[in-house]
Amino acid sequence: MMNKILFLGLAAGMLATSNVSTAAPWGSVQIDERRAQLERRIDHGMRDGSLTRSEAYRLRTGLDRISYVERRYSSFGLSPQERRDLNDRLDRLSAQVQAERHDWQTRRG
């Protein structure tokens, strides 16, 4: 009987700590997914030639700036205003990726 109680206590403790350590605020997960999607779009543009090297470099620099701002903001958790600011920045960068990929400049070679 004591072994069962001990086992259940250990199992409950493991579940509780695993949920706490892997949980992330919904907003940061969404921002991470958007950032990863933009990185994939830039990579795809380089592969298919719709982005020049300089365009891709500029876009990646913009993505790096957003990552820096997010790290600065998230030192104490993201406030709704900070999350909105990051999403606005990601929206602008997404529009830039779209424009650069369809501006008829292509990579040579």
C-alpha positions in Angstrom: 0.0 0.0 0.0 2.8 2.4 0.9 4.5 1.7 -2.4 1.4 2.6 -4.3 1.1 5.9 -2.5 4.8 6.6 -3.1 4.5 5.7 -6.7 1.4 7.9 -7.2 3.1 10.8 -5.4 6.2 10.5 -7.6 4.1 10.3 -10.8 2.1 13.3 -9.8 5.2 15.3 -9.1 6.8 14.4 -12.4 3.7 15.4 -14.3 3.5 18.7 -12.4 7.1 19.6 -13.0 7.1 18.6 -16.7 4.1 20.8 -17.4 5.6 23.8 -15.7 9.0 23.5 -17.4 7.6 23.0 -20.9 4.7 25.5 -20.7 5.2 28.8 -22.6 2.9 31.7 -22.8 0.7 31.4 -25.9 1.8 34.8 -27.2 5.5 33.9 -27.3 4.7 30.6 -29.0 2.8 32.4 -31.7 5.6 34.9 -32.1 8.2 32.1 -32.4 6.1 30.4 -35.0 5.7 33.6 -37.0 9.4 34.3 -36.8 10.2 30.7 -38.0 7.7 31.1 -40.9 9.4 34.3 -42.0 12.8 32.6 -41.9 11.5 29.8 -44.1 10.0 32.3 -46.5 13.4 34.1 -46.8 15.2 30.8 -47.2 12.7 29.8 -49.9 13.2 33.1 -51.7 16.9 32.6 -51.8 16.5 29.0 -53.1 14.1 29.9 -55.8 15.9 33.1 -56.8 13.1 35.5 -56.0 15.3 37.2 -53.4 18.8 38.6 -54.1 21.5 38.1 -51.5 21.3 41.7 -50.4 17.5 41.5 -50.1 17.8 38.4 -48.0 20.5 39.9 -45.9 18.3 43.0 -45.2 15.3 40.9 -44.3 17.3 38.6 -42.0 18.8 41.7 -40.3 15.2 42.9 -39.7 14.3 39.5 -38.3 17.4 39.6 -36.0 16.3 43.1 -34.7 12.8 41.7 -33.9 14.5 38.8 -32.0 16.6 41.3 -30.1 13.6 43.3 -29.1 11.7 40.2 -28.1 14.5 39.1 -25.8 14.6 42.6 -24.3 10.9 42.6 -23.7 10.6 39.1 -22.4 13.0 39.4 -19.6 9.9 39.8 -17.3 7.3 38.3 -19.6 5.6 40.0 -22.5 2.9 42.5 -21.7 0.0 42.9 -24.1 1.5 46.1 -25.5 4.9 44.4 -26.1 3.2 41.4 -27.8 1.2 43.9 -30.0 4.5 45.7 -30.9 6.2 42.5 -31.8 3.3 41.4 -33.9 3.2 44.8 -35.7 6.9 44.5 -36.4 6.4 40.9 -37.8 3.5 42.2 -39.9 5.7 44.9 -41.5 8.6 42.4 -42.1 6.2 39.9 -43.6 4.9 42.6 -46.0 8.6 43.5 -46.9 9.3 39.8 -47.6 6.2 39.7 -49.9 7.2 42.9 -51.7 10.9 41.8 -52.2 9.9 38.4 -53.5 7.7 39.9 -56.1 9.7 42.9 -57.2 11.1 41.3 -60.3 14.6 41.5 -59.0 16.1 38.0 -59.2 19.3 36.5 -58.1 21.7 35.9 -61.0 23.5 32.6 -61.5 
